[in-house]
């Protein structure tokens, strides 16, 4: 049984806009999935099905085997945590500590446990020392990290992060990438909704590409970034490194390389071989 | 007479917001007419503050402590109001809807709104609305509500409202940060086209790989100070320096830095764009076969 099972889900908004038409996928523990696609294609509508923020018009979504239509969204939030794109849609406390402790307190955990989880989550996102700060006094990048901490304190099994790298600089992105790895290692599944393909190449093992309310590609990151025609139709540009590897495919470079390090190692070894051959001829 | 060619001159600018440590420290930069000038740096580096110093919002609107001089299109920003400066310096914000008047029901009215303070005759206004919407590729959408447009269209409308005033300099503060990839491309293409038409553009931008394809010069800021300034290539090939301050260099530039020893490359030979990298590595790999 999948952690989350989406079975032929259709979703139509009140204004009759059909945002999802027959979507199916399974999400397993410890997965890191990038949900990509242009705005208006259905990514966010799909992600909101995972924790019951939206419930299917047709079809069903099972979270650990339970139909989301049969459980209130606040119950599901303990299993599937959702971090909104815009921090101001989520933050309502006047102190960082209160924001992060709200979830576990509200879930009825003992004060000791609440304190321990709050301290852990704040430290995990690198906000130790800011406990008494007003969330709106944090810069945008730190505010986004705070919204992740306030979900982490609930220790959900699945995280949905909506655009976690928007407005983050290099250090903020690295922090989010490390955090995702730590959450994976601890056993959680992480779903990242993002437009940042360099980030996808660095952190996600699987890509789900959504366009026109359907899943148009679902597979390993490496495989999907090779499907240039499908990506082009969805107006997605693969990372610069993958594009360069593609352009050098005629010269023995595998076209499915994802990171700077992978391509550097590959080019270095090709060049070394050429040099050795050259010196043998000499 | 090279003096007339200088569009922006910032001289020893030090500035603090009221009650804060300096946001900018002894900043001196010069932007020539017709240049595409990029401002890069991590969050909190002072990029946005520098942008706002160019149209007088710093210090006229924010107050604070100010030293040094900023001259834009021949005007000392301390000696002119934001309203006067706005005729010479167009400003595009990160969030396009923050820029909209909120009172216009139509795209063309929104463009007219920006000009209504300037007292142009009606004929002239109509012509400028038409011209500026065409320049950003929004012709045909005159009757739409600004709030029905996509993010990229909204940002292009924000640019059109600025163009209608025919400024000498356009300053953009992370204009693509809130847009999806389609919107980002639309806005970046618009910037490129305007620069080709001769507009001087100063842009704070996180999209380094894009900036590398069209910036003439770049200044890198960190903690309110200039870390480096010069040609796009000069600044973007200083890999270790950029990474130390928390900025990702273009992937292909970082790649070449990793291979520098192996390939015998000097920093000024590093590619900064994908196209340059393709040429360089194809040559290298083909050279090896011969």
Contacts between the chains, C-beta under 8 A, distances in Angstrom:
chain1	res1	chain2	res2	distance
A	38	B	180	6.1
A	38	B	181	7.2
A	38	B	182	5.8
A	39	B	150	7.6
A	39	B	151	7.3
A	39	B	180	4.4
A	39	B	182	7.7
A	39	B	183	7.9
A	139	B	43	5.5
A	139	B	44	5.7
A	140	B	43	6.8
A	141	B	43	5.3
A	166	B	177	7.2
A	166	B	178	7.3
A	167	B	43	7.4
A	167	B	177	6.2
A	168	B	43	7.5
A	169	B	42	3.9
A	169	B	43	4.7
A	169	B	206	7.2
A	169	B	246	5.1
A	169	B	247	7.0
A	170	B	42	6.5
A	170	B	243	7.2
A	170	B	246	4.3
A	170	B	247	5.5
A	170	B	248	4.8
A	171	B	42	6.5
A	171	B	246	4.4
A	172	B	43	7.0
A	173	B	248	7.7
A	195	B	180	5.5
A	195	B	181	5.3
A	198	B	248	7.7
A	198	B	251	6.8
A	235	B	181	6.7
A	235	B	182	5.6
A	236	B	181	7.0
A	237	B	181	6.7
A	239	B	251	6.7
A	240	B	209	5.7
A	240	B	250	6.7
A	240	B	251	4.2
A	240	B	252	5.8
A	240	B	274	5.5
A	241	B	251	4.8
A	241	B	252	7.4
A	241	B	255	6.8
A	243	B	274	5.8
A	244	B	251	7.8
A	244	B	252	5.9
A	244	B	255	7.5
A	244	B	274	6.2
A	244	B	277	5.4
A	244	B	278	6.4
A	244	B	281	7.0
A	247	B	274	7.9
A	247	B	278	4.5
A	247	B	281	8.0
A	247	B	282	7.5
A	248	B	278	7.4
A	248	B	281	5.6
A	248	B	282	6.8
A	248	B	285	6.6
A	251	B	281	7.8
A	251	B	282	6.9
A	251	B	285	3.9
A	251	B	286	7.2
A	252	B	285	7.5
A	253	B	285	7.9
A	260	B	251	5.5
A	260	B	254	5.3
A	260	B	255	5.0
A	260	B	258	6.7
A	261	B	258	7.5
A	263	B	255	5.8
A	264	B	255	5.5
A	264	B	258	4.2
A	264	B	259	5.6
A	267	B	255	7.8
A	267	B	259	6.0
A	267	B	262	8.0
A	267	B	281	6.9
A	268	B	259	6.2
A	268	B	262	5.2
A	270	B	285	6.7
A	270	B	288	7.5
A	271	B	259	7.8
A	271	B	262	5.9
A	271	B	263	6.9
A	271	B	284	7.1
A	271	B	285	8.0
A	271	B	288	6.7
A	272	B	262	7.6
A	274	B	285	7.9
A	274	B	288	3.4
A	274	B	289	7.5
A	275	B	288	7.8
A	278	B	288	7.5
